[in-house]
């Protein structure tokens, strides 16, 4: 089954709604973003949600000491790096890492080879943004990446296109943010429900 992450969680209601729909992980953005959650707010949400739901902290070009402090304080399970963090930086953390690769052209895919120890997320976010732009990138390039290794697909996913994305690319996971929102930082339960439904429909078809 395709792994599902809902990113940009800022409040407990959205977190509980996402869990009730059967997603695997929630993303908490600590980088500059309209969906940024303060490090003193995130633990209150995290303590109130089931332990089996993975909590992913999203950072971008942050000092490693601060990343580790927030990870420990909030009880994060996974760290997701969205900036220019080199492999040697990412290797210094003791919990699993997701490294985001911004896909602009075929040359971008070379970055994948540098992070063999991490899970890879392919995204279309613009400069200085930790995702949530609502833009897709060329899925033809993702097909090329798939020949090298599997990945988590992000960038412009929504209930209308995620079925086609899974059918075409067979990613290990999908990561959605703005595609299931009412406004930045506030999720739409109906859109989340439809997104999960389309992912599972694609999984069934793939069988």
N, C-alpha and C positions, 0 to 999 in steps of 0.2 A: 504493500500500500504506500501511496505517496505521502511523505511527511509534510505536514502543514504548519506553517508559522504565521501568526497574525502579529504584525509589527506596529509599533507606535502606540502601545497601550499607555494610557495616562490616568485611568480611573478603574476602580474596583468593579463597577457594573460591567464594563466592556470585557474585563478579564474573566469574570464569571460566565458571561454570555458565551464567550469564545470556548471556554472549557466545556460548557454544556453541549456545545455543538460538536465536540470530539476532536478539537485540534490538538496538535502535539506540543506546540511551543508558543510562547508569547515573547515579543521583542520590546525591550524598554530602551528608549533612545536617550543617551546621555550626551550626545553630540549636538552642535547647533542645529536646531530644527523647530518647526512649528509644533512638532510632536514631542519635544524634549520633556522628560519627566525629571523633576528635581531628585537628587539622591536621598533626600529625607522623606520624600513621598513614596518612592518605589518600594521600600521595605514594608510599608503598611499594606500595600496591595499584595506583595509577594507572600507575606505571612498569612494572608486571608484566602489564598488559593491553594488547591490540592498540590501536594508535594510531587505527584507524578507528572505534573505539567512543567515542561522545561522553561526555565527563565533565562532569556538571552539578553545580555547587555550590549548595546551598540555604541561603539566609540569611534572617534575619528581624529587621528594625529594627536592623541592625548598623552601626557606624560605617563610613563608606565607605572610609576609610584601611585598616581591618582587612580589609574585603572584598577590596580590591585586593591587599593583602599575601598573603592566603590563596590567592587566585586565581593569583597569580604563583608562589608557593611550591609549590602542588600541581599546576600545569599544567592548570587548568580550561579547558574549551572554551566553556561557557555558564554564565551566572549566573542563578539563579532566586530571585526576591524574594517572600517570603511574608508580609510585614508591611504597614506603612502607608507604604512608600517612595513618595514622590511622583515624578511624571515627571521633574522636573529632577534628582533623585537618580539615577534609573536611566540617564539620558542621559550621565552622566559616566563610564561604563565603556566600554571599547573593544572588548569582545567581545559576542556576541549575548546578549540578555536575554529571559527568560521572566518575565512578571509574573503572579502568582497572584491571582485574584479570588475571594474567599469569597462564595458565592452563598447568600444568606439569603431574599431576596425579589426581586421584579422591579426594585426600586430599585437593587439591587446591580449590575445590568448596566450602569448608567450609567458605572461606572468604566472599562469597556472602552474607551470613546471617548477617554479621557485617555492611553492607551498605544498609539497607532497605530504607533509605531516598534518595539514589542516583540511577541513571541509571547505569546498569552494562554492561561493555564491556569485552568480553572474547577474549584474545589474546595469541599469542605464542611467543612474543618477548623475546629475551635473556637478560641476566643480563646487566644493564646499557644502554639498548636501549629502546627508546620510540617508539617501533613498526617499521614497514618498513623492517622487516627481510626477507619477502617473504616466511616464513615457516608457515605451517598449524600445528594444533594440532589435537588430536584425536576427531573427531566429535561425537564419541560414548560418550565421556565425556560431550560434549555439550548437548547431548540428556538427560543425567542425570540432568544437570543444568536446562534444560527446564522444568523439573518436579517441580522445586522449584519456578521459576519465568522466565519471558522473559528477553532478553538481546540483545545487539548489538554484532554482530559477526565480528571479525577481525582476522588477522593472515593468510597471504598467499592467500588471495582472489584475483581472477583475472577473466577476461571474460570467461575463460574456465571452471571454477569450481563454480562460484557463483550461477548458476541456480540449480545445484545439492545441494548446501548448503542450499538454501532457501527451496527447495522441502523437504529436509530431516529434517531441524531444525525449519523452520518457525520463524526466529528471528524477533524481532521488527525492527531491522535495520542492515545494513552492512556498514563496514568501510574499505576502500581500500586505499593503499598508493603505494607501489612498484609495485603492479600488473598492474598499469596504467601509468607507467613511461617510458620515453626514457632513462634517466639516473637519478640518485638520485637528487631529487629536481626539475626536469623538467618533466611535464606530456606529455603524448601522446594523442592527441585529439581523434584519432581513437580508441585507447584502452578504453578511458573513454566512448566514444559513445557505444562501444560494451558491456561494463560492464553494463551501464544503460539499454541498450536494453535487456540483459539477465535477469536482475533483474525484469524488467516489464513483460517479458515473463513468468517468474516464478510466478509473482503475478496473471497474467491472468489464468494460469493453475490451481493455487490454488483455484480460484473461481469455 
